[in-house]
Amino acid sequence: MLIDLRTYRVRPGKLPQELDLYAKHGFASQLRHLGPPVAYLQAESGDLNALVHLWAFEDADDRAQKRAAMMSDPEWQNYLRLADEAGYLVDQRNSLMVPVSFAPINR
C-alpha cells in the first residue's frame, strides 16, 4: 500500500470558496479515478488555511496509472483551469508514504 499525503495551503479567507469550487467541479472526477480518499481534512488549529488529503494506492504504478487517467479527464482539466483562474491555492506539498507494520490501515 502506498499513501499519497497531499497538503495544500489556501489564501487566507478563501478556504470556503476553494472547498465549494472543488466540491462542485473536482471531487467527482477525482473520486471516479482515484477512489474514495482515506481522509480529506481541513485544519482546526495551527495553519487554518491548510487542506490535507490522503489517497491510498496499491503501489507507485497504480498511483501513476490512476493519476494519468484523471489528468486526461476533461472534467478534471476544467477544475484545474477554474482553480487556476480563481487563484485560491498558494502551494502544495505531497509525500508518498507506506504504513508501518502495526498500522490499523490495511497494507
C-alpha positions in Angstrom: 0.0 0.0 0.0 1.2 3.5 -0.9 -0.4 6.6 0.8 -0.2 9.9 -1.1 -0.3 12.6 1.6 -1.1 15.9 0.0 -1.2 19.3 1.8 -2.5 22.4 0.2 -2.3 25.9 1.5 -5.2 28.3 0.6 -5.1 32.1 0.5 -6.4 33.5 3.9 -10.1 33.8 3.9 -10.6 31.7 0.7 -10.9 28.2 2.2 -14.8 28.1 1.9 -14.6 29.2 -1.8 -11.9 26.6 -2.6 -13.9 23.8 -0.9 -17.0 24.9 -2.8 -15.1 25.0 -6.2 -13.6 21.6 -5.6 -16.9 20.1 -4.4 -18.7 21.3 -7.5 -16.1 20.8 -10.1 -13.3 18.5 -8.9 -14.3 15.9 -6.4 -16.5 13.7 -8.7 -13.7 13.3 -11.2 -11.1 12.6 -8.6 -13.3 10.1 -6.9 -14.1 8.4 -10.2 -10.4 7.9 -11.0 -8.7 7.6 -7.6 -11.5 6.0 -5.5 -12.5 7.4 -2.1 -9.8 9.3 -0.1 -8.6 7.8 3.1 -9.2 11.3 4.5 -9.9 14.8 3.3 -9.3 17.3 6.2 -9.2 21.0 7.0 -7.2 22.4 9.8 -8.9 23.1 13.1 -5.8 24.7 14.7 -2.3 25.8 13.5 -2.3 26.7 9.8 -6.0 27.3 9.4 -5.5 27.8 5.7 -4.5 24.1 5.1 -6.2 21.2 3.5 -4.9 17.7 3.7 -5.8 14.7 1.5 -4.7 11.1 1.9 -5.2 8.8 -1.0 -4.4 5.1 -1.0 -2.9 3.1 -3.9 -1.6 -0.4 -4.3 1.8 0.9 -5.3 3.6 3.6 -7.3 2.4 2.1 -10.7 -1.2 2.0 -9.5 -0.9 5.7 -8.5 0.7 6.7 -11.8 -1.9 5.0 -13.9 -4.8 6.4 -11.9 -3.4 9.9 -11.9 -2.7 9.7 -15.6 -6.3 8.7 -16.3 -7.5 11.6 -14.1 -5.2 14.1 -15.8 -6.7 13.2 -19.2 -10.3 13.6 -17.9 -11.9 16.8 -19.4 -13.9 17.3 -16.2 -10.7 17.3 -14.1 -8.9 19.6 -16.6 -11.9 22.0 -16.3 -11.5 22.0 -12.5 -7.7 22.7 -12.8 -8.5 25.6 -15.1 -11.1 27.0 -12.8 -8.8 26.6 -9.8 -6.0 28.4 -11.6 -8.3 31.2 -12.6 -9.6 31.6 -9.0 -6.1 31.6 -7.5 -7.2 30.3 -4.1 -4.3 27.8 -3.8 -1.0 29.2 -2.6 1.2 26.0 -2.6 1.1 22.2 -2.5 3.3 19.6 -0.9 3.0 15.8 -1.2 4.7 12.9 0.3 4.4 9.2 -0.7 4.3 7.1 2.4 3.8 3.4 3.4 2.1 2.2 6.6 4.2 0.7 9.4 3.7 -3.0 10.2 1.3 -2.3 13.1 -0.7 0.5 11.5 -4.5 -0.1 11.6 -4.7 0.7 7.9 -4.7 -2.3 5.5 -1.4 -3.0 3.9 
